[in-house]
Amino acid sequence: MFKRAVCLVVLAAVWGLTAVGIAASSTPAWLKLAVKELPQLQVKPPAAMTGYSRAMFGPAWQDVDHNGCDTRNDILHRDLKPLTLQSGSCVVSKGTLHDLYTGKTIHFIRGINTSLTVQIDHVVALADAWRTGAKKWAASRRLAYANDPEVLLAVDGPANTQKSDSDSASWLPPKKSFDCRYVAKQIAIKTKYGLWLTPTEHDEMAALLVRC
């Protein structure tokens, strides 16, 4: 509790300097928003993982927006540049990902042995969402969350596997220059969906934002 209070005091002090214009011109909007939203999120212990499975968030990669293309391919469309589609479909057959998590340039080729080089990450993992509020959601809300483009990023497969269901207290992207954006994105997602933070998660986020 003391550590969290100290982090918030320091964060408030840094934000106060920005607010009066000392560093306003160099503070990006996404960082200002994260600093504003973090203190507004609830902080409490994680819920039990009882009953959790991937299936609780619906079948993977549904076409929830009814555009004729599943969510995985929607995100590949958005994040791979350039890309090639299978003839007559929205399925991405190959493309280039400039990976935000590792800084690598990954040449994606769809196939049994190659597709997993690029995975679609829930920036706030489904299990993390479950233990910080999603356990009590209706099935329709969990399905919407699992397929929300604002929650998703195409990323390096091995990095995503390493992350698993970790929150930002136990995992941050290997590319350290993306840490601030990553945490800010998690804060935005948790704000949008009314998810809470664990005490350790909050403290790590607050400490990181001070350094951004």
C-alpha positions as CSV (number, residue, x, y, z in Angstrom):
1,M,0.0,0.0,0.0
2,F,2.8,2.4,0.9
3,K,4.7,1.7,-2.3
4,R,1.6,2.3,-4.4
5,A,0.9,5.6,-2.6
6,V,4.5,6.7,-3.2
7,C,4.2,5.8,-6.9
8,L,1.0,7.8,-7.2
9,V,2.5,10.8,-5.5
10,V,5.6,10.7,-7.8
11,L,3.4,10.2,-10.8
12,A,1.2,13.1,-9.8
13,A,4.2,15.3,-9.4
14,V,5.5,14.4,-12.9
15,W,2.1,15.0,-14.4
16,G,1.8,18.3,-12.6
17,L,5.0,19.5,-14.3
18,T,3.6,18.5,-17.6
19,A,0.3,20.1,-16.9
20,V,1.8,23.5,-16.3
21,G,3.7,23.3,-19.6
22,I,7.2,22.3,-18.6
23,A,7.1,19.2,-20.7
24,A,3.7,19.5,-22.4
25,S,5.1,19.8,-25.9
26,S,7.0,16.5,-25.6
27,T,4.3,14.4,-23.8
28,P,2.3,12.3,-26.2
29,A,-1.5,12.2,-25.9
30,W,-1.5,8.4,-25.2
31,L,0.8,8.9,-22.2
32,K,-1.2,11.8,-20.8
33,L,-4.3,9.6,-21.1
34,A,-2.6,6.7,-19.3
35,V,-1.5,8.9,-16.5
36,K,-5.0,10.2,-16.1
37,E,-6.7,6.8,-16.3
38,L,-4.4,4.8,-14.0
39,P,-5.5,6.3,-10.7
40,Q,-9.2,5.8,-11.7
41,L,-8.9,2.0,-12.0
42,Q,-9.9,-0.2,-9.1
43,V,-7.1,-2.0,-7.3
44,K,-7.9,-5.3,-5.6
45,P,-6.7,-8.9,-5.4
46,P,-7.2,-11.2,-8.4
47,A,-10.3,-13.3,-8.6
48,A,-9.9,-17.1,-8.5
49,M,-9.3,-18.8,-11.8
50,T,-12.0,-21.4,-11.0
51,G,-14.0,-22.1,-14.2
52,Y,-11.6,-20.4,-16.6
53,S,-10.9,-21.8,-20.0
54,R,-10.3,-20.2,-23.5
55,A,-13.8,-21.5,-24.4
56,M,-15.3,-19.1,-21.8
57,F,-14.5,-16.3,-24.3
58,G,-16.3,-18.1,-27.2
59,P,-14.9,-20.0,-30.2
60,A,-11.6,-18.5,-31.3
61,W,-11.6,-15.7,-33.9
62,Q,-15.2,-15.3,-34.7
63,D,-16.5,-13.0,-37.4
64,V,-18.2,-10.8,-34.8
65,D,-18.4,-7.7,-37.1
66,H,-20.0,-9.8,-39.9
67,N,-17.6,-8.5,-42.6
68,G,-17.0,-12.0,-44.0
69,C,-13.6,-12.3,-42.5
70,D,-12.6,-13.9,-39.1
71,T,-10.9,-11.8,-36.5
72,R,-7.4,-13.3,-36.9
73,N,-7.4,-12.3,-40.6
74,D,-8.9,-8.9,-39.8
75,I,-5.9,-8.2,-37.5
76,L,-3.4,-9.5,-40.0
77,H,-4.9,-7.2,-42.6
78,R,-4.4,-4.3,-40.2
79,D,-0.9,-5.0,-38.9
80,L,1.0,-6.7,-41.9
81,K,2.3,-4.3,-44.5
82,P,2.5,-5.3,-47.3
83,L,0.4,-8.4,-47.6
84,T,-1.0,-10.9,-50.1
85,L,-4.4,-12.5,-49.9
86,Q,-5.5,-16.0,-51.0
87,S,-7.3,-15.7,-54.3
88,G,-11.0,-14.9,-53.9
89,S,-10.8,-14.6,-50.1
90,C,-9.9,-12.4,-47.2
91,V,-7.3,-15.0,-45.9
92,V,-3.8,-13.5,-45.6
93,S,-1.4,-15.9,-47.3
94,K,1.8,-13.8,-46.6
95,G,2.9,-10.5,-45.4
96,T,5.5,-8.5,-43.5
97,L,5.1,-7.7,-39.8
98,H,7.2,-5.0,-38.1
99,D,6.8,-6.5,-34.7
100,L,6.2,-4.0,-31.9
101,Y,7.2,-6.5,-29.1
102,T,10.6,-7.5,-30.4
103,G,11.5,-4.9,-33.1
104,K,12.0,-7.8,-35.6
105,T,10.8,-7.8,-39.2
106,I,8.9,-11.0,-39.7
107,H,8.0,-12.4,-43.1
108,F,4.8,-14.3,-42.5
109,I,3.8,-17.2,-44.7
110,R,0.5,-19.0,-44.0
111,G,1.0,-22.8,-43.5
112,I,0.9,-25.6,-41.0
113,N,4.5,-25.2,-40.0
114,T,4.8,-21.4,-40.5
115,S,1.6,-19.6,-39.4
116,L,2.6,-19.5,-35.7
117,T,5.5,-17.2,-36.4
118,V,2.9,-14.5,-36.2
119,Q,0.3,-14.7,-33.5
120,I,-2.6,-12.5,-32.4
121,D,-2.1,-11.3,-28.9
122,H,-4.7,-10.1,-26.4
123,V,-2.7,-7.3,-25.0
124,V,-4.6,-7.8,-21.7
125,A,-4.6,-11.6,-21.8
126,L,-7.9,-13.5,-21.5
127,A,-6.9,-15.1,-18.3
128,D,-5.8,-11.8,-16.9
129,A,-9.2,-10.3,-17.9
130,W,-10.9,-13.3,-16.2
131,R,-9.2,-12.7,-12.9
132,T,-9.8,-9.0,-12.9
133,G,-13.5,-8.8,-13.7
134,A,-14.4,-10.8,-16.8
135,K,-15.3,-13.9,-14.8
136,K,-18.6,-12.1,-14.0
137,W,-19.4,-11.0,-17.5
138,A,-22.1,-12.4,-19.8
139,A,-20.8,-14.7,-22.5
140,S,-21.6,-12.2,-25.2
141,R,-19.4,-9.6,-23.5
142,R,-16.5,-12.0,-23.3
143,L,-16.9,-12.9,-26.9
144,A,-16.8,-9.2,-27.9
145,Y,-13.7,-8.7,-25.8
146,A,-11.8,-11.6,-27.3
147,N,-12.4,-10.2,-30.8
148,D,-12.1,-6.5,-30.1
149,P,-9.4,-5.0,-32.4
150,E,-8.5,-2.5,-29.7
151,V,-7.5,-5.5,-27.5
152,L,-5.5,-7.3,-30.2
153,L,-2.1,-7.0,-31.9
154,A,-0.3,-9.2,-34.4
155,V,3.1,-10.0,-32.8
156,D,6.1,-12.3,-32.8
157,G,4.8,-15.8,-32.0
158,P,7.6,-16.9,-29.6
159,A,7.3,-13.6,-27.6
160,N,3.5,-14.1,-27.3
161,T,4.0,-17.7,-26.2
162,Q,6.5,-16.4,-23.5
163,K,4.0,-13.8,-22.3
164,S,1.2,-16.4,-22.0
165,D,-1.3,-15.0,-19.5
166,S,1.1,-12.7,-17.7
167,D,0.1,-9.1,-16.7
168,S,2.6,-6.3,-16.8
169,A,4.0,-7.1,-13.3
170,S,5.6,-10.3,-14.7
171,W,6.1,-9.6,-18.4
172,L,6.9,-6.7,-20.6
173,P,7.9,-6.7,-24.3
174,P,11.5,-7.6,-25.1
175,K,11.7,-4.3,-27.0
176,K,12.1,-1.9,-24.0
177,S,11.3,1.2,-26.0
178,F,7.7,-0.2,-26.5
179,D,7.1,-0.8,-22.7
180,C,5.4,2.5,-22.2
181,R,3.1,2.1,-25.1
182,Y,2.3,-1.4,-24.0
183,V,1.4,-0.5,-20.5
184,A,-0.6,2.5,-21.7
185,K,-2.6,0.2,-24.0
186,Q,-3.3,-2.1,-21.1
187,I,-4.6,0.8,-19.1
188,A,-6.8,1.9,-21.9
189,I,-8.2,-1.6,-22.3
190,K,-8.9,-2.1,-18.6
191,T,-10.5,1.3,-18.5
192,K,-12.8,0.5,-21.5
193,Y,-13.9,-2.8,-20.0
194,G,-14.0,-1.9,-16.3
195,L,-11.4,-4.4,-15.4
196,W,-9.4,-3.9,-12.2
197,L,-5.7,-4.0,-11.4
198,T,-4.0,-6.3,-8.9
199,P,-1.8,-4.3,-6.3
200,T,1.4,-5.6,-7.9
201,E,0.3,-4.8,-11.4
202,H,-0.7,-1.3,-10.4
203,D,2.6,-0.6,-8.7
204,E,4.6,-1.8,-11.7
205,M,2.5,0.3,-14.1
206,A,2.8,3.4,-11.9
207,A,6.6,3.0,-11.6
208,L,7.0,2.5,-15.3
209,L,4.9,5.5,-16.3
210,V,7.1,7.7,-14.1
211,R,10.0,6.8,-16.3
212,C,8.2,7.3,-19.7
